[in-house]
Structure formats: structure tokens, C-alpha cells
Amino acid sequence: MVVCGDDGLAHRLAAELRGVYGEQVTLVVPPAERTVRPPVVGRSRGASALLDRVVNAAVNRAGGNGTSGDPVGDEPVLVAAAEATENVLAEAGVERAAALALVYDDDETNIRAALTARRLNPTLRLVLRLYNRRLGQHIEELLDQAAALATGGTTGPAAVFDASTTVMSDADTAAPALAASAVAGTSKVVQTDGLMLRAVERPVPRPGETPDPGLATLALLSATATPSDPAGDANGPESGEQGPLLLPDAATVRDAAGRGTVVLEQVSYSGPSLPAGRGIVPPFASLFSRRLRWSLAGLVGCVVALAVALTLVTGDHPVQATYLTLLDMFAINDPAVGASTGRQILQLLSGLVGLLLLPVLLAAVLEALGTFRSASALRKPPRGLGGHVVLLGLGKIGTRVLTRLRELDIPVVCVESDPDARGLATARRLRVPVVLGDVTQEGVLEAAKIHRANALLAVTSADTTNLEAVLYARSVQPDLRVVLRLYDDDFATAVYRTLRAAHPGASTRSRSVTHLAAPAFAGAMMGRQILGAIPVERRVLLFAAVEVGGHPELEGKTVGEAFRAGAWRVLALDTGASGGRRGESASEEASQDEDERGSGLVWDLPDTYVLRGSDRVVLAATRRGLAELLGRRARRERAEA
């Protein structure tokens, strides 16, 4: 893996690839970045030494700054260069690399380096960091097309799978992680097909207690391990003498005494939801005020009374009498000259009611117009709202977080100080309540119902504002779950430790943008099939979406036969990618689960279900197991070629 960048994201990404995925990394950074200390990723202490030894590794290479991109043993390799030019990319070993990440802060620099790298290695997997999303879509299509032509002239997914191009931005990658931290309170989250799944550590069950197995049992914890932080703190407990066992079979789980488990479960919101929005056309009751409705009802009563009186006086049919009364009200009937006195009096009364009708109709029109105008205005937090998420800031990242939370049906109340913020249009479209005001001013968070909120997400562009809001919110509700967006990684770590020490019973997450974006960039470098990774003590479980076709370990076998303990396990079937086929042997329970979740994934597949070549499955695997599963296919395709 080759990583090129000029800020903290490059170091964080390299640490993620080394510490989580165990990949050999070549890091291309400007000379001034050579002594930057890398962050610690996950639970692996080996990742903390990513750049502790990188300078020594670079010095020990030939020529002082290296003459090739070959790794020295198991150490990462450093290439010092201001930009990723053709010579620098060649020195970094791009021609033999599996993937290249270009995470410079400048879009033009990343695009120019991507075009050069695609020419040097048409089969290279590219990951680009671009702020211009529309331009990124065009660049992604262009580079994928170039890879397809260079690898045989086909444009199908099979031809360019390994040479795929993924364009990402900080906002798009950090937003899901922020939303997951606020909703699930944990970083051990995998998102797929609109679902958010988290790994939960279950303690040793008490005698006679039947633990909830969740969607699947992913691992057995160490025999002597203490309960770990559910948020996946980097300083977790050491593994016991009997280390964690990944992907155990059912018999092993039953026989495991005195060991906790890690199970997979879906994250869902069970609290009260926001009242449904009124939509474009408000209901009739909201068009007019109560006083106006009573006025209209009184006028209708007068018309009915006059029509009944006219029927009694003239003996006309009720329909005819009503018609004449309306004509008299609108002053378009002939004067009742020569008629009886009763008829003349009724005509005068009808004219008087008509005069009263005119201002009532005008008021109704004005109120209806006002209602339609206010239908597009910002909503206020409804009374009685509780268990919601308070989101501070509706900028680039805040807007993405808001969209993600509403996709998960999580009630949100936003706080924004800028009336022209880019996210206000999104909040108005999603009918999300917004409080306009400076969050540092007294009463603003109270207006957002912070005392009844479930979590606080502070994602404004000012670190001090985020920190001040969190400290004030904790003074109002000490057990409030808080998530901060901070730019400086060291500052984020210091804030996290201090808040955890001051409020040990509450969930606190303090993350920099680079910390949140790096896992998504690392997953894209591993391939589009990688959905995410979850640490289990000192080990890592990978989640991937794999096509069954071409894998003899899966194709034609049942789910039970395809399961290999300690290597991989099929978790779900993607019916959307399987042409909508749910499978003849899939149980009714799995079908019901799919309908309830509203997704294209079928969970709880029976062990007798036969996997077909057209199926696409989501599986959990160890690093070695996934490499074996995907590596055999790659070697076989190269041999056939």
C-alpha cells in the first residue's frame, strides 16, 4: 500500500493500514512531515510505532532517502517528497503496489498524481481525496474507464474490480462515524445496505441465564479478560492467557465456560420519534385559526336558518329556498318587490349576512397564504420531545451527519448560529427542528431540550465552541453522551481523557476529522468489498461483501458447509445483488426479518441454504481468512490468463 499526503490524514491512514489490516505501507510525505509522530489506532499497540521507527527505516535505506519502494523487513517505508511526481511514485513502488491513496489537501495535486499513477500501473486500486464532489464523480468514471481499457477493453466490474477508483471527502467519511458514535456509543460499527451494525461485548452469563445471541456470535473473549470499554478505547485490556477466539462454531460457544462473547446486533432507535412533518400541503385544520373556523361555521348556520325560514314563508322546496338565499347573500337576485313582507325581510337579512361574509372570506384567504408560507419555515422543537440527538453546527460535516441520522430515523434537533448556513435548507427539507442562536449563549441549548436529549454532537468549525458546549451540556445532564469534532488529534485525546476522568459514568467521544476519515479511506484501499473492521482485543475482524461466483469455498455449498471456524463465516445474503432471489431454502423467518428491516439483506440464513454463483453475501473473516478466500481466486485468474 502506498499513501501520499501532506497532513495528519496520511499518517493516520498509514497507521490504520498497518495496525488494523496488517499491510506493508510506503508513506510519501513532505520532508517537514518526517518527524511527525503517528496516532495510535485501534487496540493494536504495534500501530503506535508506525512512524516511531520510520525515520530510522528511511535512514537505513540506501542513499539516505531510499532508492526503491521495497520494504525493509516488516518496517514501513518513508519517501520524502513535496509532491507525488512520476519519479516519486516510481520510487515508492507504485508499479508493484496493490493500492494508492492520494490524500493531499489540494484537489489538483491529487488528480494529477492519480492520472500519472494510472498510467504507470493500470491495475492499481486508487483512492482519492477530493473536496469537489461533482468533479470527483467524473474523475472516478474517467480513471475506471482508463483501467478497463488498459486491462482488456472491457468495462464490466470483473475487469476493473482490483483497479477500481474511489473518490472520497473528509465530510462524507467522517459523518457516518460521528453519527455512529452518537447513536451506538461505540466505534465498533459496520454500515451496510442502510443498516448500522455494532459489535457488543457480552459478559459471562450468570447461572441459568440465556444470553441474547444477536445476529451472530463473532468471537469468544479471553478467558481472563476484564470487561472492555464498549467504545473501543485504544488502551483496552490485555488478552488473557487464553486469547480471543474469532468466529467460533456453535459447539465451541456452548462449551465455552467463563468467557464473554462478542455478538453482532443491529443499531436501532427505540425512543420517541419526531412528529411527522406537514408536507407541502398542510391539513385543513391547520389552514385556518380556530376563531376563523367558528366564524365560518356561524355563517353556514345563518344560511341554513334563512333557507329554512324562506321555505316556511314561501312554501318553496328546500333546495330552491337555499338557492334563493345564496343569491340574496351575493346581491345577485332581483329585489322582492311585490312579494310578501316576510320574503322581503328575509331578503334584507340575507344581504346583511352577505356583507358579513366578505371580511370572513378575506381573512380565510390571508390565513391560508400565511400557512403555506410558514410550511417551508424552520420548525421549533416540539413539546415533550426526549431521547433525541442535539446536533451543533450545520456546515459541511454537520449537514452530512444530519442526513445520516435521519436516514436511521433518529430524531434530531439542530443548533446553528449562522442564518445562512448551508445545512439549513437540508434541515427545512427534512422537517428537522432548528434553534437559531449562538450555542455559547445561555438558553440556546435549553431551547434544544438538552436536558432530555440522549446525545450531543458538537461538529462546529471551532474547537473551543464545541468544547464549551459539551462542558455546559454535561453540567445540565452529567450522564449525557457527547461526541466532539476536534481538528487537532492530540487535543482530541487530551479532551477525551479529561472528560472520561471527570464523568466516568457517561459516554464521551472526542475525535479529530483525520481520526474519523482514516478508517473509511483504509477500507477503500483494501477494496470496494471491504465494509469495515472491528477490533476484538488484540485481533481484528473484517466484514466484506463477496460475490459467490468463482469461489469454490462458497459456490455450491450450504451456509453450514461454507463456514470455516476461525477463518470466515457467511452472515447475510444480499438479495438486491442476487436478482431479487431470496432462495428456495431460505426460511420464512429470514424473509420476515428482511421485510421488517426494509433492506436487501437476509439475516439468519439457515445452514441448509445453498449458495449460488449469482449470490452476493456479507461475511465476517479474519485477515488471514479473507486473504486466503480472495487470494485463491486472484491466483487462479492469473494462472488462467
Secondary structure, 3 states (H helix, E strand, C coil): CEEEECCHHHHHHHHHHHHCCCCCCEEEECHHHCCCCCCCCCCCHHHHHCCCCHHHHHHCCCCCCCCCCCCECCECEEEECCCCCHHHHHHCCHHHCCEEEEECCCHHHHHHHHHHHHHHCCCCEEEEECCCHHHHHHHHHHHHHHHHHHCCCCCCHHHHCCCCEEEECHHHHHHHHHHHHHHHCCCCEEEECCEEEEEEEECCCCCCCCCCCCCEEEEECCCCCCCCCCCCCCCCCCCCCCCCEECCCHHHHHHCCCCCEEEEEECCCCCCCCCCCCCCCCCHHHHCCHHHHHHHHHHHHHHHHHHHHHHHHHCCCHHHHHHHHHHHHCCCCCCCCCCCHHHHHHHHHHHHHHHHHHHHHHHHHHHHHHHHHHCCCCECCCCCCCCCEEEECCCHHHHHHHHHHHHCCCCEEEEECCCCCCCHHHHHHCCCEEEECCCCCCCHHHHCCHHHCCEEEECCCCHHHHHHHHHHHHHHCCCCEEEEEECCHHHHHHHHHHHHHHCCCCCEEEEEHHHHHHHHHHHHHHCCCEEEEEEECCEEEEEEEEECCCCCCCCCCEHHHHCECCCEEEEEEECCCCCCCCCCCCCHHHHHHHHHHCCCEEECCCCCCECCCCCEEEEEEEHHHHHHHHHHHHHHHHHHC
